[in-house]
């Protein structure tokens, strides 16, 4: 059984509240889970202690049993010091593609050519 430590969404529209749960990875996001390990309230300020609450003993137990945390939960564990920090990829989604970069270079070359003459 592939175990995950992940967030299960609760709360109403535009007012999210998440439970940190240990669950079988085949179950739906808000569906059946094995154990509730804590809560996450993104509406609270970032420096609030009530924003993320976890039962660290149970989290360590599930990690020892082979449960894999999701990306967001892994960040919570890193902040709590329960997991070592991992290097993440810096996705460059804002950069234009190869063709757009080539067009921009050609346009810059054309603009620079008349200035040289």
C-alpha positions in Angstrom: 0.0 0.0 0.0 1.5 3.3 -1.1 1.1 5.8 1.7 1.1 9.6 1.4 1.1 12.4 3.9 -1.0 15.1 2.2 -3.5 17.9 2.5 -7.3 17.2 2.5 -9.3 20.3 1.8 -12.2 21.5 3.9 -13.9 24.8 4.5 -16.3 26.6 2.2 -15.8 28.4 -1.1 -12.9 30.9 -0.9 -12.3 30.0 2.8 -10.0 26.9 2.6 -8.9 24.9 5.6 -6.8 21.8 5.2 -6.2 18.7 7.3 -2.8 17.1 7.1 -3.6 13.4 6.8 -1.9 10.0 6.2 -3.7 8.3 3.4 -3.5 5.6 0.8 -2.3 7.3 -2.4 -5.2 5.7 -4.4 -7.9 7.4 -2.3 -9.4 10.8 -3.4 -7.9 14.0 -2.1 -10.8 14.7 0.3 -11.8 11.1 0.6 -10.9 8.3 3.1 -7.8 8.7 5.1 -6.1 6.6 7.8 -5.2 9.2 10.4 -5.4 13.0 10.8 -2.0 14.3 11.6 -2.6 18.1 11.9 -4.2 21.1 10.3 -3.2 24.0 8.0 -5.1 27.3 7.8 -3.7 29.4 4.9 -5.9 32.4 5.9 -3.9 33.1 9.0 -0.7 35.3 8.9 2.5 33.5 8.0 4.0 34.1 11.5 1.0 32.7 13.4 1.7 29.5 15.3 -1.9 28.4 14.5 -1.3 28.3 10.8 0.3 24.9 10.7 -0.2 22.4 13.5 1.2 18.8 13.4 1.5 15.9 15.7 5.2 15.4 15.0 5.4 12.0 16.8 2.7 10.5 14.4 4.3 12.2 11.4 7.7 10.6 12.2 5.9 7.3 12.7 4.4 7.4 9.2 7.6 8.6 7.6 9.3 5.6 9.3 6.6 3.4 7.7 7.5 4.6 4.3 4.9 7.3 3.8 5.9 10.0 1.2 5.0 13.6 1.9 3.6 15.8 -0.9 5.6 18.9 -1.9 3.6 21.3 0.3 3.7 19.0 3.4 7.5 18.4 2.8 7.9 22.2 3.1 6.0 22.2 6.4 8.3 19.4 7.7 11.4 21.3 6.6 10.2 24.4 8.4 9.5 22.3 11.5 13.0 20.8 11.2 11.7 17.2 10.9 13.1 16.8 7.4 16.3 18.0 5.7 15.9 20.8 3.1 16.0 19.6 -0.5 17.1 21.5 -3.5 14.2 22.4 -5.8 14.1 23.2 -9.5 13.6 26.9 -10.3 11.1 26.6 -13.2 11.6 29.3 -15.8 8.0 29.6 -16.9 8.2 33.3 -17.4 11.0 33.1 -20.0 9.9 33.0 -23.7 10.4 29.9 -25.8 13.3 29.3 -28.2 11.5 30.7 -31.2 10.5 33.9 -29.4 14.0 34.3 -28.2 15.4 33.9 -31.7 12.9 36.5 -33.1 13.9 38.9 -30.3 17.6 38.4 -31.2 16.9 39.0 -34.9 14.9 42.1 -34.2 17.7 43.4 -32.0 20.3 42.7 -34.7 18.2 44.5 -37.3 17.8 47.5 -35.0 21.5 47.6 -34.4 22.5 47.2 -38.1 21.2 50.6 -39.3 22.8 52.4 -36.3 26.2 51.0 -37.3 26.1 52.4 -40.9 
